[in-house]
């Protein structure tokens, strides 16, 4: 990264992106407008409402979701069926499954429309204004939609939903969230009178709890004025109700959930650690979150290395920081394990957590993590004018609903340039120790339900955790081969011919070794070069007896490394390099494909060469 003259103080508030037009209307409704021409002649419209299943009374469970469905079935400006038919006639997809979702704390409506006809955009804003305060909620249409929502409830009764329903009371221990799944209760959905539905709508759909977002290939000032005119009439229709209790307790005991399901396809374990959610509004908070990301990345790398060992007790593993509510964050270690090995998975997670608490991370691990972090921001900054409107719209929805900072990539890029050099490995180790504190833990374990698979009890998983926590651990050894990707580059081949295919915008270069390179410049991405080395002949040429091995060969090579470097060592050599090259084999063709940032293209081509001339053959992989 290139140093910047701008300086940031730790106590500085993170600004909101200055390119966005934002304000609050007299009725307290907020709006966010931004011009963005990717894709061209399209606009992403959103209505975010701070009302979800957590706001439902006991006899309203499922009505927040039902109201979401009713938004497409009659309103002040659209008779039942008109809204969907009109926007579908413009080439847009419409319907509650496509254009809206209801969660615990929010409901969000989404319209992605063409902008070449102003009337379409105007109709889109009118539709969102109707969602905000003009739904008809006729008894006839509500009764029709009840069956649709019930079918959606039935359709969600798969393994994932059954597992979730058993885990949530443990994850959201003694909180309202455990009792307010957004899909609701079938009896309420079938039988709640329309008056109860309208009561929820009038109470919680208030302008002071809503925001309109518009991002696209539009005149921002013109759209801003249209929003002011269209949404000025949205008013509160009921008295303001007290907010529900969103507290998720930070408990001292370790809670355990072991769930089996006949349709589950794999086994996994997680250890979550709850903590109070911290501020995200200042430069010091951004710095803290960078350190948390370093912890995630270095733990991910360790588990990636562990999983590749022949005696590994886990199939994969990783770490993540997230939030389960607006007041509680979690730090999670998770691993996939072989069926019947849940206790081994818990032991592996606990062992690595203890190793990190006692010894922290090494300077070489931190150096690689910094390289990757710098590379990710370099790419984001280079591609800043290629961001899709829907991505910006989602970002501003999160800013409104969750107070997630949105300072813009230009600001973040300069901020990271200043912060990154000053973050030390000792800080990352101290952060990991804090995140891995042994309090407010939740163990979640999932396994297929089969007679041959032994399922441990809650107590047995607790015992596995306790045993791992008292067992001695040694410091992590961050071994490295100490060599370059290509220690002896081959001599360059001479160019023997060059020709242009003007109709395709392609230049074909032929080298002395017979290889042809077809080169085509594009502007789809600012920071990416794609390449493919392709040849006829694929797995169909393998003898029948060898066909299974032929189909697995490229996967084996990808796991084995290349050029004499094992896969783990290869990842360390490539730290901070946005470059990849992977072999493939289809029925009638085979080759190596990859991509790179322009600055790392030579590295990617070296990787291609090593895969082609010296593919890995690591028995341990």
C-alpha positions in Angstrom: 0.0 0.0 0.0 1.1 3.6 -0.7 1.2 5.9 2.3 -1.3 8.7 2.4 -0.9 12.2 3.8 -4.3 12.1 5.4 -4.3 11.2 9.1 -7.0 9.8 11.3 -7.4 10.1 15.0 -8.6 7.1 17.1 -11.6 9.0 18.4 -12.7 10.3 15.0 -16.3 9.3 14.1 -16.5 7.2 11.0 -18.3 9.4 8.4 -21.1 8.3 6.2 -20.1 8.1 2.5 -20.2 11.7 1.2 -21.3 10.7 -2.3 -24.7 9.6 -1.0 -27.6 12.0 -0.8 -29.3 11.4 2.5 -31.8 13.2 4.7 -34.8 12.8 6.9 -38.3 13.9 5.7 -40.5 16.0 8.0 -42.5 12.7 8.8 -39.2 11.2 10.1 -38.7 8.8 7.2 -35.1 8.6 6.0 -33.8 8.2 2.5 -30.5 7.4 0.8 -29.9 8.1 -2.9 -26.8 7.4 -5.0 -26.0 7.5 -8.7 -24.2 4.4 -9.9 -24.2 3.2 -13.5 -23.5 -0.5 -13.0 -25.6 -2.0 -14.4 -26.5 0.7 -16.9 -30.1 1.8 -17.1 -31.1 0.0 -13.9 -32.1 1.1 -10.4 -32.2 -0.8 -7.1 -35.0 0.4 -4.8 -35.3 -0.7 -1.2 -37.7 0.0 1.6 -36.3 -1.1 5.0 -38.6 -1.3 7.9 -37.5 -1.8 11.5 -40.2 -4.3 12.2 -40.0 -8.1 12.2 -41.0 -11.2 14.1 -39.5 -9.9 17.3 -42.2 -7.2 17.4 -45.1 -9.7 17.3 -47.3 -10.4 20.3 -48.0 -14.0 21.2 -51.1 -14.1 19.1 -49.4 -12.4 16.1 -46.6 -14.9 15.5 -46.2 -15.1 11.7 -48.1 -11.9 10.9 -45.0 -9.8 10.1 -44.3 -12.3 7.4 -47.9 -12.4 6.2 -47.9 -8.6 5.8 -44.8 -8.9 3.7 -46.8 -11.2 1.4 -49.8 -8.9 1.4 -47.7 -6.0 0.1 -48.1 -7.6 -3.4 -51.9 -8.1 -3.0 -53.6 -4.8 -3.0 -52.7 -1.2 -2.0 -53.8 2.4 -2.5 -52.4 2.5 -6.0 -52.4 -1.1 -7.1 -55.4 -3.4 -7.1 -54.8 -7.1 -6.2 -52.6 -8.6 -9.0 -51.8 -5.2 -10.7 -48.5 -4.6 -9.1 -47.0 -7.9 -10.0 -48.4 -7.9 -13.6 -47.2 -4.3 -14.2 -43.6 -4.8 -13.1 -43.3 -8.1 -14.7 -44.4 -6.5 -18.0 -41.3 -4.3 -17.7 -39.0 -7.3 -17.5 -38.7 -7.4 -13.7 -39.3 -10.4 -11.5 -41.9 -9.8 -8.8 -43.3 -11.6 -5.8 -42.7 -11.9 -2.0 -40.2 -14.7 -2.4 -38.1 -12.6 -4.8 -38.7 -9.0 -3.7 -38.9 -9.1 0.1 -37.8 -10.8 3.3 -38.8 -10.8 6.9 -36.3 -11.4 9.7 -36.4 -11.1 13.5 -35.8 -7.4 13.5 -36.7 -6.1 10.1 -38.7 -6.4 6.9 -37.1 -5.3 3.6 -38.8 -4.8 0.2 -36.7 -4.8 -3.0 -37.4 -3.6 -6.5 -34.8 -3.7 -9.3 -36.1 -1.8 -12.2 -35.1 -0.4 -15.6 -34.6 3.4 -15.7 -35.0 4.0 -19.4 -38.6 4.9 -18.8 -39.2 7.4 -16.0 -42.7 6.2 -15.4 -41.4 2.8 -14.3 -39.2 4.3 -11.6 -42.0 6.5 -10.5 -44.3 3.5 -10.2 -41.6 1.7 -8.2 -41.4 4.5 -5.7 -45.2 4.6 -5.5 -45.2 0.9 -4.8 -42.7 1.3 -1.9 -44.8 4.2 -0.5 -47.8 1.9 -0.6 -45.9 -0.8 1.2 -44.9 1.8 3.9 -48.5 2.9 4.6 -51.1 2.1 2.0 -51.7 -1.7 2.1 -55.4 -2.6 1.7 -55.3 -5.8 3.7 -58.7 -6.9 2.4 -60.1 -10.0 4.1 -60.6 -11.7 0.8 -57.0 -11.3 -0.3 -55.6 -12.1 3.2 -57.5 -15.4 3.2 -56.1 -16.3 -0.2 -52.5 -15.6 0.9 -52.8 -17.5 4.2 -52.5 -20.8 2.2 -49.5 -19.5 0.3 -47.7 -18.7 3.6 -48.7 -22.1 5.1 -47.2 -23.8 2.0 -44.0 -21.8 2.5 -44.0 -23.0 6.1 -44.4 -26.6 5.0 -41.7 -26.2 2.4 -39.3 -25.0 5.1 -39.7 -28.2 7.2 -36.5 -29.7 6.0 -33.4 -30.8 7.9 -32.0 -27.2 8.1 -35.2 -25.9 9.7 -35.6 -28.7 12.1 -32.0 -28.3 13.2 -32.4 -24.6 13.6 -35.6 -24.9 15.6 -33.8 -27.1 18.1 -30.7 -25.0 18.3 -32.3 -21.6 18.6 -33.6 -22.1 22.2 -30.0 -22.8 23.2 -28.3 -20.1 21.0 -30.8 -17.5 22.1 -31.0 -18.8 25.7 -33.8 -17.2 27.7 -34.5 -14.5 25.1 -37.5 -13.5 23.0 -35.7 -14.5 19.8 -36.0 -18.1 20.7 -39.8 -17.8 20.5 -40.2 -15.6 17.5 -39.1 -17.4 14.3 -40.1 -15.3 11.3 -42.1 -18.0 9.6 -44.5 -17.9 12.6 -47.0 -20.4 13.9 -49.4 -22.1 11.5 -52.5 -21.7 13.8 -51.9 -17.9 13.9 -51.4 -17.6 10.2 -54.5 -19.6 9.5 -56.9 -18.0 12.0 -55.7 -14.6 13.0 -58.5 -12.0 12.2 -57.6 -9.3 9.7 -58.0 -6.7 12.4 -55.0 -8.3 14.2 -53.0 -8.2 11.1 -53.8 -4.5 10.5 -53.0 -3.7 14.2 -49.5 -5.0 13.7 -49.2 -3.0 10.4 -50.5 0.2 11.9 -48.4 -0.1 15.1 -45.0 -1.0 13.6 -45.0 0.4 10.0 -44.2 3.9 11.0 -42.2 6.5 9.0 -39.7 7.0 11.9 -38.8 3.3 11.6 -38.4 3.3 7.8 -35.8 4.2 5.1 -36.0 4.4 1.3 -32.8 3.5 -0.6 -32.4 4.3 -4.3 -29.1 3.4 -6.1 -28.8 3.3 -9.9 -28.2 4.9 -13.2 -30.3 7.9 -12.4 -30.2 11.7 -11.7 -29.7 11.6 -8.0 -31.2 15.0 -7.4 -34.3 14.2 -9.4 -34.9 10.9 -7.6 -34.3 12.7 -4.3 -37.1 15.1 -5.2 -39.4 12.3 -6.3 -38.9 10.5 -2.9 -39.8 13.7 -1.0 -43.0 14.0 -3.0 -44.0 10.4 -3.0 -43.3 9.6 0.7 -44.4 12.9 2.2 -47.9 11.5 2.8 -46.7 8.4 4.7 -47.9 9.0 8.3 -48.1 7.1 11.5 -51.5 5.4 11.7 -51.3 4.2 15.3 -49.8 5.1 18.7 -46.1 4.3 19.2 -45.7 1.0 21.1 -42.9 0.2 23.5 -40.0 -1.7 21.9 -39.8 -5.4 22.7 -37.0 -6.8 24.9 -34.1 -7.7 22.6 -31.8 -8.8 25.4 -29.9 -12.0 24.7 -28.4 -13.0 28.1 -24.6 -13.4 28.5 -24.7 -16.6 30.6 -21.8 -18.0 32.7 -22.5 -21.7 32.1 -21.7 -23.7 29.0 -24.8 -24.7 27.0 -24.9 -27.7 24.7 -27.2 -28.7 21.8 -26.7 -32.0 20.1 -29.1 -32.4 17.2 -29.5 -35.4 14.9 -31.7 -35.5 11.8 -32.3 -38.3 9.3 -31.9 -35.8 6.4 -28.7 -34.2 7.7 -25.8 -35.1 5.3 -22.7 -34.4 7.4 -21.5 -33.9 11.0 -20.1 -30.6 12.4 -19.4 -29.0 15.7 -19.2 -25.3 16.8 -18.1 -23.6 19.9 -19.6 -20.1 20.1 -18.6 -17.5 22.7 -21.0 -14.7 23.3 -20.0 -11.2 24.3 -21.7 -7.8 24.4 -21.7 -6.1 21.1 -19.2 -3.2 21.0 -19.4 0.2 19.2 -18.6 0.3 15.5 -18.8 4.1 15.1 -15.2 5.4 15.5 -11.8 4.9 14.0 -10.7 2.9 17.1 -13.6 0.5 16.5 -12.6 0.0 12.9 -9.1 -0.7 14.1 -10.4 -3.2 16.6 -12.4 -5.0 13.9 -9.3 -5.2 11.7 -7.6 -7.0 14.5 -10.6 -9.3 14.9 -10.3 -10.1 11.2 -6.6 -10.9 11.6 -7.5 -13.4 14.3 -10.1 -15.0 12.1 -7.7 -15.3 9.2 -4.8 -16.7 11.2 -7.0 -19.3 12.8 -8.5 -20.2 9.4 -5.0 -20.8 8.1 -4.1 -23.0 11.1 -7.2 -25.2 10.7 -6.6 -25.4 7.0 -3.1 -26.8 7.7 -4.4 -29.1 10.4 -7.1 -30.5 8.2 -4.5 -31.5 5.5 -2.6 -33.8 7.9 -3.0 -37.5 7.6 -4.0 -37.9 11.2 -6.4 -34.9 11.3 -9.4 -35.2 13.5 -11.3 -32.7 11.5 -12.2 -32.4 7.8 -12.2 -28.6 7.8 -12.3 -25.8 10.3 -12.4 -22.0 10.8 -13.2 -19.0 12.9 -15.7 -16.2 12.5 -16.9 -13.0 14.3 -20.5 -12.1 13.9 -23.6 -10.8 15.7 -26.7 -12.9 16.7 -28.6 -9.8 17.8 -28.2 -6.1 18.0 -26.7 -6.4 21.5 -24.7 -9.6 21.3 -21.7 -10.6 19.2 -20.2 -14.1 18.9 -16.8 -15.6 18.2 -17.2 -19.1 16.7 -14.8 -21.9 16.1 -16.3 -24.6 13.9 -15.3 -27.8 12.3 -16.6 -30.5 9.9 -15.9 -34.0 11.2 -16.4 -37.6 10.2 -19.7 -39.1 11.3 -19.4 -40.4 14.8 -16.5 -38.2 15.6 -18.2 -35.2 17.3 -16.1 -35.5 20.4 -12.9 -35.5 18.4 -14.1 -32.3 16.7 -14.8 -30.6 20.1 -11.4 -31.7 21.3 -9.6 -30.3 18.2 -11.4 -26.9 18.6 -10.7 -26.7 22.3 -7.0 -27.7 21.8 -6.3 -25.0 19.3 -8.2 -22.4 21.3 -6.0 -23.3 24.3 -2.8 -23.2 22.2 -3.7 -19.7 21.0 -4.6 -18.5 24.5 -1.2 -19.7 25.8 1.1 -18.9 23.0 -0.6 -16.5 20.6 0.4 -16.1 17.0 3.8 -15.9 15.3 5.3 -12.9 13.5 5.3 -14.9 10.2 1.6 -15.7 10.5 0.8 -12.0 11.2 3.0 -11.0 8.2 1.0 -13.2 5.9 -2.3 -12.0 7.3 -1.3 -8.4 6.8 -0.3 -9.1 3.2 -3.7 -10.7 2.5 -5.5 -7.8 4.2 -3.6 -5.2 2.2 -4.2 -7.1 -1.1 -8.0 -7.3 -0.4 -8.3 -3.6 0.1 -6.1 -2.9 -2.9 -8.5 -4.9 -5.0 -11.6 -3.3 -3.5 -10.2 0.1 -4.2 -9.1 -0.7 -7.7 -12.6 -2.1 -8.5 -14.5 0.7 -6.8 -16.1 1.9 -10.0 -17.3 -1.6 -10.9 -19.6 -2.1 -7.8 -23.1 -3.1 -8.6 -26.0 -0.9 -7.5 -27.6 -3.8 -5.5 -24.4 -4.1 -3.4 -24.5 -0.4 -2.5 -28.2 -0.7 -1.7 -27.6 -3.6 0.7 -24.8 -1.7 2.4 -27.1 1.3 3.1 -29.9 -1.0 4.3 -27.4 -2.4 6.9 -26.3 1.1 7.8 -29.9 2.0 8.6 -31.0 -1.2 10.3 -27.8 -2.3 12.1 -25.8 0.9 12.4 -23.1 -0.8 10.3 -20.6 1.9 9.2 -20.6 2.9 5.5 -17.8 5.4 5.0 -17.1 4.4 1.4 -14.1 2.5 0.0 -12.0 5.6 -0.6 -12.1 6.5 3.1 -11.6 2.9 4.2 -8.7 2.4 1.9 -6.9 5.5 3.2 -7.7 4.5 6.8 -6.4 1.0 6.4 -3.2 2.4 4.9 -2.6 4.3 8.1 -3.8 1.6 10.6 -2.3 -1.6 9.1 1.5 -0.9 9.8 0.8 -0.1 13.5 -1.1 -3.3 14.3 1.2 -5.8 16.0 1.2 -9.6 16.4 1.0 -9.0 20.2 -2.3 -7.1 19.8 -3.7 -9.9 17.6 -2.7 -12.5 20.2 -4.2 -10.5 23.0 -7.4 -10.1 21.0 -7.6 -13.8 20.4 -7.1 -14.5 24.1 -10.0 -12.2 24.9 -12.3 -13.7 22.2 -11.5 -17.2 23.3 -12.3 -16.6 27.0 -14.1 -19.6 28.5 -17.3 -17.9 29.5 -20.8 -17.7 27.9 -20.0 -20.7 25.6 -22.5 -22.6 23.4 -21.7 -25.9 21.9 -23.7 -26.8 18.8 -23.3 -30.3 17.3 -25.1 -31.7 14.3 -25.0 -35.3 13.0 -27.0 -37.5 10.6 -29.4 -39.8 12.4 -28.4 -43.3 11.4 -28.2 -46.5 13.5 -24.5 -46.9 12.8 -23.5 -43.5 14.0 -22.8 -43.1 17.7 -24.2 -39.8 19.1 -22.6 -38.4 22.2 -24.7 -37.0 25.0 -24.5 -33.4 26.1 -22.4 -34.5 29.1 -20.0 -36.4 26.9 -19.3 -33.4 24.8 -18.8 -31.3 27.9 -16.4 -34.0 29.1 -14.5 -33.9 25.8 -14.2 -30.1 26.1 -13.0 -30.3 29.7 -10.4 -32.9 28.9 -9.0 -30.9 26.1 -8.8 -27.8 28.2 -6.6 -29.5 30.9 -4.3 -31.3 28.4 -1.0 -29.7 27.8 -0.3 -28.0 24.5 2.9 -26.9 22.7 3.5 -23.8 20.7 2.4 -23.8 17.1 5.3 -24.3 14.7 4.8 -22.1 11.6 7.0 -24.1 9.3 7.9 -22.8 5.8 9.9 -24.3 2.9 11.8 -21.0 2.6 11.9 -21.2 -1.1 10.4 -19.2 -4.0 7.5 -20.4 -6.2 9.9 -20.7 -9.1 13.6 -20.8 -8.2 14.8 -21.3 -11.8 12.5 -19.6 -14.3 12.8 -21.1 -17.8 14.2 -19.1 -20.7 11.6 -17.0 -22.5 10.4 -18.4 -25.8 10.7 -16.2 -28.8 7.6 -14.8 -30.5 7.5 -16.2 -34.0 4.2 -14.7 -35.3 1.5 -12.2 -34.4 -1.9 -11.8 -36.0 -5.1 -9.9 -35.2 -8.7 -11.1 -35.4 -10.4 -7.7 -35.6 -14.0 -9.0 -35.4 -13.2 -10.4 -31.9 -10.8 -7.7 -30.8 -8.2 -10.5 -30.3 -4.5 -10.6 -30.9 -3.0 -14.1 -31.4 0.7 -14.5 -30.5 2.6 -17.7 -31.3 5.7 -18.7 -29.5 8.6 -20.8 -30.7 7.5 -23.8 -28.6 4.2 -23.9 -30.6 2.0 -22.4 -27.8 -0.5 -19.7 -29.0 -1.7 -16.9 -26.7 -5.0 -15.3 -27.6 -5.1 -11.9 -25.9 -8.2 -9.8 -25.6 -8.4 -6.6 -23.5 -11.7 -6.0 -21.6 -13.0 -3.4 -19.1 -15.3 -5.7 -17.1 -12.8 -5.5 -14.2 -10.0 -3.1 -13.4 -7.9 -5.5 -11.4 -8.4 -8.9 -12.9 -6.8 -10.9 -15.7 -8.4 -14.2 -16.6 -6.5 -17.0 -18.5 -7.0 -20.5 -19.6 -4.5 -23.0 -21.0 -6.8 -25.5 -22.9 -6.3 -28.6 -25.0 -8.5 -31.2 -26.5 -8.7 -34.6 -24.8 -10.1 -35.2 -21.4 -11.3 -37.9 -19.0 -13.2 -39.7 -21.8 -9.8 -40.9 -23.1 -9.0 -42.7 -19.8 -9.5 -46.5 -19.9 -12.7 -47.6 -18.3 -10.9 -49.1 -15.3 -9.0 -45.8 -14.7 -11.9 -43.4 -15.2 -12.7 -42.8 -11.5 -9.1 -41.9 -10.9 -9.1 -39.7 -13.9 -12.1 -37.7 -12.7 -10.4 -37.2 -9.3 -6.9 -36.4 -10.6 -7.2 -32.7 -10.8 -8.7 -32.5 -7.3 -5.8 -34.5 -6.0 -3.3 -32.2 -7.7 -5.1 -29.1 -6.3 -4.7 -30.6 -2.8 -1.1 -31.6 -3.4 0.5 -28.3 -4.4 2.9 -27.8 -7.4 6.5 -27.2 -8.3 7.8 -29.2 -5.4 5.8 -27.2 -2.9 3.1 -28.8 -0.8 -0.3 -27.0 -0.9 0.2 -25.5 2.6 3.7 -24.2 1.6 2.3 -22.9 -1.7 -0.3 -20.8 0.1 2.4 -19.3 2.3 4.6 -18.5 -0.7 1.6 -16.8 -2.4 0.6 -14.7 0.7 -0.7 -11.3 -0.5 -0.6 -12.4 -4.2 -4.0 -12.3 -5.9 -3.0 -15.1 -8.3 -4.4 -18.5 -9.0 -4.0 -21.4 -11.5 -5.9 -24.7 -11.2 -5.9 -27.7 -13.4 -9.2 -29.1 -14.7 -10.3 -32.0 -16.8 -13.7 -32.4 -18.5 -14.9 -35.2 -20.8 -13.3 -33.8 -24.0 -10.9 -31.2 -22.8 -8.4 -30.5 -20.1 -6.1 -27.6 -19.1 -5.3 -25.1 -16.4 -7.3 -21.9 -15.7 -6.7 -19.0 -13.4 -6.8 -15.3 -12.7 -4.6 -12.6 -11.2 -4.4 -9.0 -10.4 -2.4 -7.3 -13.2 0.5 -6.7 -10.8 0.6 -10.4 -9.9 0.1 -11.8 -13.4 3.7 -13.1 -13.6 3.2 -15.0 -10.4 0.0 -16.6 -11.7 1.7 -17.6 -14.9 4.6 -19.2 -12.9 1.9 -21.1 -11.0 0.4 -22.2 -14.3 3.8 -23.4 -15.4 4.5 -25.3 -12.2 1.1 -27.0 -12.4 1.8 -28.0 -16.0 5.4 -29.2 -15.6 5.5 -30.3 -11.9 2.0 -31.1 -10.5 2.0 -32.1 -6.9 1.8 -35.7 -5.7 1.4 -35.5 -1.9 0.2 -38.8 -0.5 -0.8 -37.1 2.8 -3.3 -34.9 1.0 
